[in-house]
Amino acid sequence: MNGAMYREILANILLPSVKALKMGRGWVFQHDNDSKHTARATKEWLRKKHFKVLEWPSQSPDLNPIENLWRELKFSTVAVTAGVVLLSTVGIIVALYLGKKKKPPVTLLDATQKYQLTLIDKEVISHDTRRFRFRLPSAEHILGLPVGKHVYLSARIDGSLVVRPYTPVSSDDDKGYVDLVVKIYFRNVHFKFPDGGKMSQYLESLHLGDVVNFRGPGGLLEYKGHGQFAVQTDKKYPAEIKVASTLGLIAGGTGITPMLQLVRAIMKDPSDRTTCSLLYANQTEKDILLRDELEEVQARHPDRFKLWFTVDRAPEGWEYSEGFINADMIQEHLPTLSEDTMVLMCGPPPMIQFACNPNLDKLGYRQSQRFSY
């Protein structure tokens, strides 16, 4: 029950002839007027708002008389937790549930346990990028991954245990499945990594029906909404709450997935006025992951989300930046530095170490205003 609904009920139905009693998660309203017309109008209004209406006491014999209702509700889930409205001819009692709807079952119940999820779909996005869809335990399950957190996939490959972090591109509102977009690092493609990526090639080799071990949530940052972040400097220490009204996001390569997760969560909530500016670096235009998804968010929220690309080797007619991330790029395409600004980074360690942090230092960003995934 949100504040607007409260105000509407109070203004249109219950005030000024109402006594309101505050209890843990709700309010109990007792109407002093015995008017049948008022009761009838109230019932009609509440039903339009999708409340369940019971005639008391005839339809709810388990409830005590009105003088004992307050004591009863303090120890009972009747009315309050069910979002039930009670109406009688001697008094109108409205018990409004303030909590959210019944939550779906969560997959990641224990961060220390592994959960086997079955591969149910594999989509080829490009020559080296795949979207993997895994089935959750039931069609009603969600993954249960807070915004800012990631999952760990583990597998025994060539006799060794390999563990890698991934941020899903599906929403935690999605039921029954979780999607990962993974760039496949093939063997003998890059001279510095002749063996390629162990986990990405393992995922590429999977067939539909194969299972993979998931574990989580993991990570040191969680977005709480409305610009609030719970940030840990180490797993051993409790989280510190940091607040920012403007976010500068710097991503490189596959480091875009946690940024997309965060941006989508912020933009989905119309009451969250946090603004985001994303600077996304890649080697070539073809390497840009999730470009369609990013540009869709920008098109829908142009006042709240700014998007800019830079590539090492730009094609002809390229309208964005070319080259490594530098101070001028940050200054031009990220928010103006202020006390309410926070910068989040995710990408290859050399990018963070040699391109991001030195230039943020140069521009005056404090360490407390930065977080690297």
N, C-alpha and C positions, 0 to 999 in steps of 0.2 A: 504494500500500500504506500503510494508515494505522497509527498506533501501536497501536491495539487489536488489529489483525490480527497485528502483530509479536509482541505479548505472548502472544497465544493460541498462535501457532506455537511460540514458545520454551517456554511453560509446558507445553503438551500433547504436543508431538512431539519437539523437538530437545534440550532440556536434560534432564539435565546432561551428556550424552555428546556435546557438540557443540563444534566449533571454529568460531568466527565470524571472518570476515575482512571488514573494512569497505572498500568501494570507493566510487568517486565517487557513484553513484546507487543503489547497492544493497548487499546483503550476500551473501556466499557461505558456505554452511554445509556442513561436512564431518562426516558421522556416522562415528564410529569403530567402531560395532557392526556386525558382518556378519550380523545376524539377518534372515532372510527375512521373519519375522513382522513385525518393525519396519518393514521396507521396504514390505510389503504394506499395513500399517495407515496408514503415512504417505501412500502413494499414494491410498488411499481417502479419507482426510481432505482431502488437497489437491484432489482432483477435486470433492469436495463444495463446496469453496470456489471452484470454477471456474478452477483453474489447469490449464494444459496440462502433461501429464506425459510425459516421454521416458525410455526405457530407455537408459542410457549404458553402453557405447559403441555398442551395436548399432543404435540409431535415430539416433545423431548422430555419424557417422563423421568429420565435419569438426572435431570438438573434439579438442584435444590430451589426452594423459594427464593424470591429476590433478595430477602434480607441476608441469605447465606451465599448468594452467588459470588460475591467478591472473594470470600474465603475459599469457595470451591474452585474458582478459576485460577487462583494462585497455585493450586496443586494439581490442576487438571489440564489436559490438552483439549477438552471439549470446548467448542466455540472458537477459542482463540487460535489454536493451531490449525483448525480446519477452515478458517475463513468463513464462519457461519454467522448469519444475521438472525437474531431472535426478536420476534415481535409479539406483543400481547395486548389485549384490550385494556389492561390495567396499567400498562407501562410498556414502553418500547426500549428494548435493550439491544444495542448493536455491539457485537464483538468483532473487531476488525483485525484481521491477521496482517502484521506488518512485514513478515518475512517474505522470502522469495517463494516461487513455485517449487514443488517437489523436485529435488535435484536428481538428475540421472545418475546411474551407477558409474563409478570411476574405475578405470583400469589400473592406473598407477597408484595403488593403495600404500605401498611400502617401497621407499626409495632404495632399500638394500636388496630387494628381491628382483629376480629376473622373470619377465612375462613373455611367453612364447606367442608370437603373433604370426598369422599365416599370410603369405603374399597372395593377393587376389587379383592384382592387375599390375601391368608394367607398360608404361607409355614411353615411346621414343620421342623426346622433345627436340633433340638435335643429334648430331653425329656423336657427341660425347656426353649428353645429358639425358637422364631418365627420371620419370616420375613413378615411384613405387607406392602402391596402395596396400596396406595391411589391414586385415580384419580384426576388429576388437572383439572381446568375448561374447557380446550380443549386439543386436541391432539397436539397443537402447543405450549401450555404453558410450561414454566419452573417454578420451585419453586421460584427462585430469592433469593437464600440464599448465601451470600458471604462466602468464605472459612474462617473458624474460628468461624462462628456464628452457632446458633442452633435455633430450633423452640420450642414453648411451646404447649403442648397438654392439653386441659382442658375438664373436664367432671364433671357432678354432680353425685356423688356416695354416696349412702346411705344418701342422703339429704345434703351432704356437697360438696362444690366446691373443686376439686382436680386439681392441675396444676403441670405438670412435664416437664422438658426440655429433648429434644432428638436431637441427631445429625443424619441426614439421612445418609445412606450408599450409596444411589444412587448419581450420579453426578448431578451438577446443569446444565450440558449440556443435561441431559436426558429430553425429552419432554413428556408431557402427564401424568406423574406419579411421585411419590416420594416413596422411600422404607425406612422403619425403621426396624432395627433388635433389638428386645427387649427380654431381659431375664425375664421370668415370675417367680416372687417370690410367690409361692403357699402358701396358708394357711396351718399352722401346719407342716411346714417343718423345719424351723429354730426356736429353742427355744427362741431366743431373739426377734423374730418377728412373734409371733403366728398368727397374722392376715394376714401376707404376704404383698405383694405390692398392694396398692389400684389401681393404674393406670395400672400396668402390668396385673393384673387379670381382670380388666375391658376390656382391649384390647383383652385378650384371650377369653372373653365372646362374642365378637362381631361376627356378621354374615355378609357375603358379602352383600353389599348394605347399611349397616349402615354407619352413618356419624360421623365424629369426628371434633372438633374445633381445628384448627391450628392457631397459632399467631407467628409473628416473622418479621424480624430477631431479635434475642436476643443475649446477650453476650458482653463481654468487650474486645474481641480481634478479629481482622480481618487481614487475610493475604493478602497483596497487591501484592505479587509476588517478585521474585528475592531477597529473604531474608528480605523483609521489612514487619514489623508488625505495625499496628495501635493499640495501647494498651491504655485502660482507666483504671485508678485506681478506678474510681467510675463513675456511669452513669451521675453524675452531672458535671463531668469535661471533657474537650476535650481530644481527643486521642493524645498520644505521639508516634512518629514514632521511632521504634527500628529496628536496622539492625543486622542480624547475617548470617554468611556464613555456620556455622555448627549448627545443632540442635540436642539436646539430648531430647528424648521423653520418659516419664515414664507414663505407663498406668496400671490401675488395673481394672479387671473385665469389666464392661460395659463402662468404661472410654476409651476403645479402639476406639469408633466410631469417636470422633473428630480427633484422631490421624490418622486414616485411611483417613478421608476426607482431611486432610492437606497433608499427604504423596502423595496421588494420585494427588492432584493439582500440587505439586512441580514436580513430576516425569513426569507428562503429558506435561510439558513445557520444551522442550530440551534446551532452552536458559537460564533456571533457573538452576544455578550450585550449589544451596544450597544442602548440604548433610544432611542426617537424620540417626540417630541411635535410635532404639526403644527398650526399656526394658519393657517387658509386664509381669505383675504378676497376677497369679491366684491361687486358692486353689488347683485345680487338673488339669491334662491335659485335661480332659473332659470339663472343664469350659472355655477353651480358645475359645473366640468368633472370628469369621472371620479369622480363621487361614489360610484357603485356599487362601483367598484374599490377606492377608499379604505376604504369601510365594510366591504368583504369582508376586507381585510387586517386591519382593527381587530378584526373578529369572530374571526378566526383567531388573532390574537396580542394579546389584550387587555392582557397584562402587559408587553408590549414596545413597543406602539404606541398612542399617545393621539391622538385626532383632535378638533379643535374648529373651528367655522366662525364667521365674522362677516360680516354683509352690511350695506350702507349703508341699504337699505330692507327691513325685515323684514316678512314676511307675518303674518297673525294666527295665533297659536299657535306661533310660532317658538321653539324651545327653546334656541337658541344665542345668541351675542352680536349686538348691533346697533351699527353705527358703525365709525369708522376704528380701526385698530390703535392701542392706547395702552399706557401702562406697566402699568396694572392688568390688562389682558388678557394681556400678556406674563408678568407675575408669576404670574397664576393658572393659565395653561394651558401654559406652557413649563417646562422643568426648573428646579429651584432652582439659582441661580448657584453654581458651584464651579470649581475648577481643571480639572476633567475635563469641563466643559461647552463645547460649541461651537454657535454659531448660524449656520445657513445661510439665505440669503434669495434669493428670486427673484420678481420682479414688476415692475410699472411703475416707472420711475425715481422719480416723485414719491412713491410709497409708500415706497420704500427711503430716499429723502432726507429726507422730512418726517415720516413715521410711524415707521419702524423705527429708524433710527440715533439720532435724538434720544432716544427712549425707552429704547433699550439703553444709551445714555450715562447717562441718569438712574438706571438700575438697576445701574450699575457694571460692565457688560460691557466688557472691553478690546477694542481693535481687533484684536488677535491672536486673539481668540476668535470672530471673525466672518468670514464669507465671503459675498460677493454674486455670484451667477452673472452 
